[in-house]
Amino acid sequence: MIDFEDITYLKTGSEIQKKTYQVLTEHSILKQLNAYDPVLAGTIPLDMAIEDSDLDIICYWEDKETFIRNLKDCFGNYPGFLLKTKTISGSDTVLARFDADGFKIEVFGQDIPVCEQAAYIHMIAEDSLLQERGKIFRQRILDLKRKGHKTEP
């Protein structure tokens, strides 16, 4: 199983994974979020990205206002920066979106440890299924994603 908390696996992955590694490191995105236990989640770590996939970074915050201030300070000048708060599955959530080197990036933060967040749990379960079922299954899922289906259901 991949250690999703250490992005060095991206350096030897697919082309989009290599580009992801480059963007995250050149812009020091995870380093700037280090206080919030950031983990790249979703389709890119699983090598299931399609044409419009974004970079999803999940974070754990203890102080929402400090997290919001940090997001604004670090990424507020990036193109397309947007920050909002909302409740998702009963949890206070902070979302920040911005663009970097052709990638849409979404930072998702909750006051729930990252390994207990739904996105992380889903990614671990999906990775297990993809490993167990093999290449044909992976290709079928990619085909469904390209037709607009989501993996969460």
Steps between C-alpha positions, in 0.01 A plus 500: 500500500614854423597730786268784400647728765835517313457633145835369375311210336374756246855552363499157336132479409303593190559827315222680690640372830847629409355840404303504825816437699674781314219752565462408866874526565578805285220696667573348845128437536517211745785663688287810554219278629730282711343609831172346382618145413431544126441193284445497126183296452274394216564389148858614445658299783309195376606567139133522404506859378304605196529817295328734747632352825619746759747471788311433822694568818332407825604664826430489873463825689442567868441874462283585200581872495875437503459247217298749295755775560782265396318402179446866410861593581653208308269468200287815485704641212467191282269523198140401569541506878167438673439414864178391662376325810213257523374199688565161340362187668450699817860628512618857470700512177733751334553482123756698305541479124770648278700430186871422471685412179190370325367301796185579693581451867247453778601510864239336720532543875299368793552468875520124448838324476583435134504121536140518633366725223269349239731589208791314657294196595352488149846523341637214712197282418523583129874425495435162658232416243716613208793289623278198558306516172783582258549689173175410322294617797707822518434567131125442543491750786694755293254454212207561737670810643546641150126453448432714807457237772646564844687238703360601839164321460 
